[in-house]
Amino acid sequence: MKDTMTTAAPHKPDTTLVLLATACASYLSRLDSHVVNISLPSIAAQFDIGTTKASAIVVANLLTSTSALILAGKIGDKIGLVRLFKWGYAISIFSSLACAFAPSFSFLVAARAVQGLGSAILQAMGFAIVAAYMPREKTGRAFATVSTAAALGMLTGAPLGGFITQLLSWRWAFMATPPVAVAAILTLNRALPNQKGADSDGHQLEVSGALSIFAALSALVLGLNAAKYYGWHSPATALSFTAAAVAALLFLHYDKTAARPLFKSAVFKNKVFLHASVAQFFAYMLLTGSNFFFPFYLVLYRGLSTAQAGLCMMVYSVAYIIFAPLAGRMADRVNPPLLCTAGMASGALAALLFPLVLKTGGHAAGLIWLVWLAASYSFTLAPNNAFAMRGNKGTDQGTAAGIYNTMANLGMILGVLFMETAFVWKLPSHQATVQYLSALPRVELAGAFGRAYAAGAVACLFSMALALLMLRDSLKLARRNLQCNQPKTITPLP
């Protein structure tokens, strides 16, 4: 990244504008996802589908974004972070318009897949630009600001999407993204000029690897859905999982023989970065699964309107905005893995106790639970982000950021699928439409939600275990550095 910095504009970049431009990307990604999530019950009702098919609207977006994240990081290192960042915003604008005018459910899913490409670029480039331009001693606060911007996206996304869907339709909810993206591009033009990339060795980008990732993840999703419809021992399930394994092996082959591999082994030899990335993977399973299911809980189980559900979802965002800056400041002073361990222990306990929320008669318990979840993730995500990027001592910040965000997106995909599989475990998934779920006895519907959140709790426990490994490694490193810095005692000659 040093080469990239030397080819930038001669004047010193304004770090405030840099942070604002990257925060816009974080805000936009969360605005989009929460507008969509709060509209899912209405979309499912219009197309007469259940949670299994509705999850395709979320998973299709995550599939393309996950597959493209590493490649986006590589392209950013090659052609320049800022130039690709602008392309990410442009793709988000046009794909959002395509979603708004989707003539069918299949077209909507396809448009969401294209939207995932823009999201991948924004995620990878946003992290890389923060790591490249922000002073090291301010990275914790910078990532906390980015996380706060994401919370602002959640804050405005859920109620905005709810009210637009309630008053107009879910199609108009997608129109919330383009104005924000245009404002972000204007901010980026003032913050940073286009640069030449650092990778100018003439090698071609490894597109085959990215396509193999996409094929492997798609086959995995098909296999999990086939298992719900036809059973785990069905030929369709076995064929899908076999195809996923073959595609994964092809990716490993392409990546091993490529001149410019997507995954650099040096990155994964760094235990700090590796453990933080895997912890991120498990942490996002509960968070994304809950973002998918909580609107269904509010609308189907509590009987709220879409607009009312959007207002309730604001509670999480408000709490996150309050807690995230505190967590960011603590991450610059306290060992970040300690905060991550506490955050994931709290998140696992919150998910395990969600059935108690279902047993209460009012809405207060659910709102308190959202505050609890927000506090848990405030003290997990920002500290983990700062710890991971500090631990990456390589020069390809775009590639490292792409790998890190890929792990997060993998967690999002499997989180939705894992919790949705647990939700429909005792239900006929091919018949579990919104109308079917609305007619279920409350005891059965509560049991389905309880199973989903118990699955999310398991993921949090795995994330906590990784955070403990990070804590152990950081303490060992601190002791080693302390011993190296101690002055040696010289015994005088007699």
FIRO-932321 format. One record per residue (C-alpha): x, y, z. Coordinates in steps of 0.2 Angstrom, whole numbers, plus 5000, padded with zeros to 4 digits. Example, Ala and Ser with C-alpha at 12.3 -4.5 7.8 and 13.67 -1.06 7.14 Angstrom:
506249785039
506849955036
END
This chain:
500050005000
501550115001
501650124983
499850174982
500150314994
501550384984
500550394968
499150494977
498850674975
500250784982
499250864995
498950775011
497250695012
495950755024
495750615036
494050675042
493350675024
494150505021
493250435036
491650515031
491750435013
492050265020
490750285033
489550325019
489850155012
489550075029
487950175031
487350125014
487649945016
486649935032
485250055025
485049935011
484949775021
483849835034
482649915021
482549745013
482449645030
480949745036
480049725020
480249535019
478549495027
477749605014
478749534999
478349355005
476549395006
476449474989
477349324981
476449194992
478149124998
478849065015
480449105025
481348975015
481049064998
481149235006
482849195012
483449184994
483249374993
484549395007
485649245002
485749294983
486449464988
487749385000
488249244988
488849374975
489649494988
490549344996
491249274980
491749444974
492549514990
494249444988
494249484969
493749664974
495249684985
496349624972
495649744959
495749884971
497649844974
497849844955
496849994948
496750094964
495650094979
494650254976
494250214958
493550044962
492650124977
491650244965
491250094954
490450004969
489350154972
488750154954
488349974954
487349994970
486350134962
485850044946
485449874955
484349964968
483350034953
483249864946
482549794962
481249924963
480549884946
480749694947
479249614937
479449444946
480149364961
481549284951
482049454943
482049524961
483249384967
484349414952
484449604955
484849574973
486349464967
486949614956
486749724971
487849604981
489349644969
489249834973
489149784991
490749684990
491649824982
491049954995
491549835010
493249785004
493749964998
493050045014
494049945026
495649955015
495550145014
495350165033
496850055035
497850145022
497450325027
497050335045
498450345058
498750185067
498350255084
496650315078
496150145069
495050095084
494050255084
494050255065
493250085064
492050125078
491550275068
491250165053
490250045064
489250195071
488850235053
488250065050
487150085065
486450245058
486050145042
485050025053
484250165063
483550245047
483350085036
482149995047
480850135051
481150205033
480850045025
479350005036
478450165033
478750165014
478149985013
476650025024
476150185015
476750144997
477449974994
479049874996
479649924979
479750104984
480850054999
482250014987
482250194981
483050244998
484750184992
485150294976
485150464984
486350404998
487550334985
487550494975
487950594990
489350464995
490150484977
490150674979
490950654996
492250534989
492750654975
493250784988
494050665000
495250574988
495750574970
495950424959
497650334961
498650204952
498650034960
500149964968
500049794958
500849834941
501749674938
500649634922
499849474929
498049434925
496749434939
496249264945
494449264940
494349074940
494549074959
493149194962
491949094950
492448934960
491949014976
490349074969
489948894962
490448814979
489348924989
487848914977
487948724978
488048724997
486548834998
485648724986
486148574996
485448645012
483848695004
483648524996
483948445013
482448545020
481348495005
481848315002
482948255017
484748245020
484948075012
484048124995
485048114979
484748304976
485548344993
487048224990
487348294972
487248474978
488548444992
489648344980
489648494968
490048614982
491548504987
492148484969
492048674966
492948704983
494348584977
494448674960
494648844969
496048774980
496848714963
496648874954
497248974969
498848864971
499348874953
498849054950
500149184947
499149304958
498149194970
496649264978
497149204995
498949235001
499649105012
500549235022
498949315027
498349155035
500049115043
499649275054
498749195069
498049365074
497249395057
496649215055
495849205072
495049375071
494349325054
493549165059
492849245075
492049375063
491349225053
490449155068
489949315076
488949365061
487949205060
486849265075
486749445070
486249415052
485049275057
484249385070
484049525057
483149405046
481949335059
481549475070
480449565058
479449405056
479349385075
478649565076
477449545062
476849365063
477049325082
476649505089
475449555075
476249725072
476149825056
477749845045
477850025050
477749975069
479049835066
480249965058
480050075073
480449935085
481949885075
482650065078
482950015096
484449905091
485250045081
485050175094
485850065107
487250015095
487550205092
487750235110
488850085114
489950075099
490950235102
491350175120
491850005113
493050095100
493850195113
494050045124
494849955110
496250085109
496650055128
496049885132
496549715124
495249705110
495049505112
494549535130
493149645124
492649515110
492649375122
491449465134
490349525119
490149355112
489749275129
488449405131
487749375114
487649185117
486649205133
485449335125
485049205111
484849065123
483549165133
482549225118
481149095122
480849205138
480449345127
479249245118
478349195134
478049375139
476349465134
477049635129
478349715118
479449785132
480449615134
480849615115
481449795115
482549765130
483249605122
483749715106
484649835118
485549685125
486049615108
486649785103
487749805118
488449625115
488949665097
489549845100
490949765111
491349635098
491349705080
492349865082
493649795093
493849635082
493949745067
495349855074
496249695081
496249615064
496849755053
498249805066
498749615065
498949625046
500749685043
500649655024
500649785011
499049725001
497749805013
496449784999
496749594998
496749585017
495149685019
494349575006
494749415015
494149485032
492549535025
492349375015
492349285032
491049395038
489949375023
490149185024
489449195042
488049295036
487549165022
487749015034
486949115048
485249145039
485248965032
485748885049
484448975059
483148955045
483448775044
483248765063
481648865062
480748755049
481548595057
479848525063
478748625050
478448575031
479648695024
478848685006
477148735013
477748865027
477149015018
476749175028
474949135028
475348955035
476449025049
475149155053
473849015056
475048915067
474648895086
475749015096
476648875105
477248795088
477748965081
478649005098
479548835097
480148875079
480849045084
481648965100
482548835089
483248975077
483949075091
484748925100
485648885083
486249065084
486849045102
487948895096
488849015083
489149145097
490049015108
491148965093
491549155091
491949165109
493149015109
494049105094
494149265104
494949175119
496249105107
496549285101
496749335120
497949195123
499049245108
499049435112
499549405130
500949285124
501549425112
501449555125
502549455137
503749415123
503949605119
504149645137
505549525139
506449585123
506249775129
507049735146
508849805148
510149675149
511149675165
513049685162
514149605175
515749705178
517449615176
518349575192
END
